[in-house]
């Protein structure tokens, strides 16, 4: 028996993905894992935008998802550059050990 995948299924999947990302941000002590968890949360939000846009028969959800993906790409680029520079300077990726940043 095959059941149809509804908008509710997509929203539940997005909630699970968002929860995993939130758990990664709160529980992990590694800047790279935190950055990846934020990306997972943004992708969960994109999934909700696309699912609701499809449910309402409107393309605005897809347009918003594209804008969020562009912002997420810029955030990942800048965030990864900052993480690389901080890890070279401080020799750690643990945010708790970064007590001061010098210019």
N, C-alpha and C positions, 0 to 999 in steps of 0.2 A: 504494500500500500504506500503510495507516494503522496505526501502532503505538499500543499503549495506553500512556498516561502512568502510570508507576509511582511509588511512593514514592521510589525511588532518583533519579528525574528531579527531583523536588521538592527533595530534599536536595542534589543537585549544584547546582541553581539557587540555593538558599540559600547554599551555600558560595561560589559566584561572587559573589553580592551582598555577602556578608560580607567577602570579599577586596577588593572594590572599595571598600567602606566603610573597611576597615582601611588600604588604600593612601591613601585621602583623608585619614584622620587623620594618618598618618605623613608624607605627602609635602607636603601643602598648608600654607601659612603664613597662613591666613586663618581667623579665629575662626568666621565664619559657615559656611564650607565644612566646618570641623571639626564643627560642630554638625549639619550636614546629613549628614555621613558617619556620625556616631554614630546618627542616626535610621535610616539605611540598614542599619546593623548590627543594630539592634533589630528592624527589619522582617524581616531574614533569620532571626533567631532565632524570630520569630513564625511564619514560614513552616515552619520545622522542627517547632515545636510542633503546628501544625494538621495538617501532613502525617503526623506520627507518630500523632497522635490519631485521624486518619481510618484509618490503617493498622491500628491496634489496636482500632478500633471503639469508642472511648471519647471522651467530650466534654471530658475534663480538659484536653486540648491546646488546645481552643478557649477554655476558661475561663482558662487561663494566658495565652493570647495576648491576651485582653481586658484582663487585669490589666496586662500589659506595655504595651499601647497606652495605658491610662490613665496609667501612670507616664511613658511617653514623651511624652504630651501635656503633663503637668506639667513635665517636664524641658525640653521645647522652649519653654514659656512663660517659665519662670524663666531659662533660658539666653539666650533672645532679649532679655529685659529687661536682663540683665547686659551682654550685648554692646552693646546700644544705649547704656546708661549709660557704659560704658568707652569706646566710640568717641566719644561727646560730650566726655568729659573728656580723653582722651589723643589724640584725633584720628587714631587708627590702629586697624586690626583685626588687626594682626600680633602674635601672642602673644609673639614674641621681643623686641619693642620695649617691652613692658610690664614695666618693671623694678621699679616700686613703685606701689602703690595707696594713695592717701591717703583718709582718711575725711571 
